[in-house]
Amino acid sequence: MIASGQPFHAVNSGKIRALHMPSALTHIPLLDVCRQTAAIRPQLDRAIAAVLDHGQFINGPEVKALEERIAAFCGVSHAIACANGSDAILLTLMALGVGHGHKVITTPFTFFATAGSIARLGAEPLFVDIDPVTFNIDPAAIAACLEGLSPADRASVRAILPVHLFGQCADMDAINTIAARHGIPVIEDAAQAIGAEYKGRRAGALALCACFSFFPSKNLGGMGDGGMITTNDAALAAKLRILREHGSEARYYHAVVGINSRLDTLQAAILLVKMDYLEEWTQARQHHAAIYNQALSRPPVAGHVYNQYTVTAEGRDHLKQRLADAGVSTAIYYPVPLHLQQCFASLGYRPGDLPHSEKAAATVLSLPVEHSLTDEEIKTVASLL
Ligand SMILES: Cc1ncc(COP(=O)(O)O)c(C=O)c1O
């Protein structure tokens, strides 16, 4: 099993196997990739064999097919595959010309890649607080942040990057309205939210463009890394296609400096197989979440795809230990808000600056919810709560 959210970065292949060690005790994993694979093994074997047979390991036909499939799924006209979700954000910011001297407004309560991609380009993440109920960036905090900046600093804000955390869309209407007032583009970090809905539209179609991850713990997870950018903007899509191939449209001619960030054909083939099951798997996650909601007397949340089912508890660490003692794996996404990460110390944030994010980091706990778990397993966890 793997922990999810982003976190397999810390839990890699050796430990994945370890989680499948037979045990006489109850073991309810957060995510069991081997169980997922076993359920569709023949289809995966056929898809992988087809790639081995045609041999187009780079930019093979499955990559284009997946791009078309994801674009249609999200309801947009363009999808551009890339190597991972972090690169999807990086490429998007590069395409928008974000660099030194620029700022990007984002949430501190997210996986590191959201802000890391901003910082890698020499730009500054401008962290604003979250809504304590949804854990998503608070539009009022974005507006207050922009209004509090000097005209020069406001002009240096080149993007707003909300995250659809845990599979629930941020309040995109409010965010888009504020962004439009200031003429700032909005990028969705939809890494955890494929299939999530907001007012009848899907994540990926809610802003200028959106970034997805196919990290194995995601609702649509590959067997390795993968990413995708969706947009309705043809010019932006064309730029992104060039940037992901070292800035070259015609081979060996480089109009701009890009990076090498392509999705492997093998991953695309695997993801195409999994696309056939995505809606069914999403419904299973939602069903599991409904079991928890009932047990905890929590209201249903429309459009949530539950990449994580996350609760808060004052005695979070104690709860985590008690669940572990009962054989239930849980995870803390995320223990340190990004404004307090050591690598961002030079930005000058202090504990207490973004209290809702800090409180969330101290109290959240994500429970097993993924599709291959059984109702019985979920009910066992719910009864322990
Ligand atoms: C919110 C968020 N943004 C970005 C990423 C980066 O994606 P990847 O791990 O594919 O680089 C992830 C996932 O890991 C994520 O959860």
The ligand as an ORCA input file, in Angstrom:
! r2SCAN-3c Opt
* xyz 0 1
  C      -1.882     19.213     -5.270
  C      -0.765     18.609     -6.059
  N      -0.095     19.380     -6.942
  C       0.896     18.882     -7.681
  C       1.273     17.565     -7.591
  C       2.437     17.109     -8.371
  O       2.197     16.000     -9.171
  P       3.363     14.955     -9.496
  O       3.619     14.164     -8.263
  O       2.784     14.127    -10.598
  O       4.538     15.723     -9.931
  C       0.584     16.719     -6.707
  C       0.860     15.268     -6.574
  O       1.783     14.699     -6.279
  C      -0.446     17.261     -5.902
  O      -1.100     16.487     -5.030
*
